Amino acid sequence: MKRYFTYVIVIFSIFFLTTEVEAAKSSCDSKTIIDYRELAGNINIYSDYRMVDGKPLFDVTITNLPKNVYVTDMSTKKTYHYQDFTTENELIIRDYSDNQRINYKFYLEAPGCYGQVLNTRNVSLPNYNEFADDPVCEGAEGYSLCQKWGVISIEYEDFVSRVNDYKAKKQQQENPTPKEDGQSLKEMIFNFIGKYYIFLVSGITIIVLLLAALKTKASEQNEFDFKV
């Protein structure tokens, strides 16, 4: 009988504890939530990286964090409270790898409002292109395959071939092969005719007409003046 009585006490204790928690949550007034959501809207997030053993490690900095707000990284399930902040309103989470998609959730920690979701933010870290540091990229830094960030899904041999082709074309554009100054007589004649075709035809036509007129005049003089 005593054991059953203990069970009843435990059940009632759980019931009252749950009721008390729900009552605490319901005591969170809407104005408090609205005010903190407005503050959470001013939160800024940016990332920076450092190279460690040839690999980038990213640090994500979250600023303008209100004191009564805590953060959960949904990708790692780690939660950061005020005591974890780097400064009063700034949190730095270190050592992310490249090409990560991070989801942060911001919760209210004010009395009576614990666990209320204020905001959700996503951060996408870029993919590091390991080919960018290859010596073959020297002189081809502007080429897409030599950019530090980006997804490059090709074999190394193909990468080298494409970069060398790019460099060869670039060099050809910057230093075009000079044309030969000397031209053959045939090329000069055709170029001259092509350039002055209209003038040549007009000149020949005028000369033909002039000769025809002179011949006609000479014939008329022989016919009427009997001049030989």
Protein Blocks (a to p, Z undefined) as FASTA:
>chain_A
ZZmmmmmmmmmmmmmmmmmmmmmmmmpcfklmmmmmmmmmmpccddddddeehiacdddd
dehiafkbccddfklopacdfklpmblmbccdehiaehiacddddddfbehigoiafbdc
ddddddddfklmpmklgoplmpmklpfbdcddddfklmmmmmmmmmmmmmmmmmccdddf
bdcfklmmmmmmmmmmmmmmmmmmmmmmmmmmmmmmmmmmmmmnopZZ
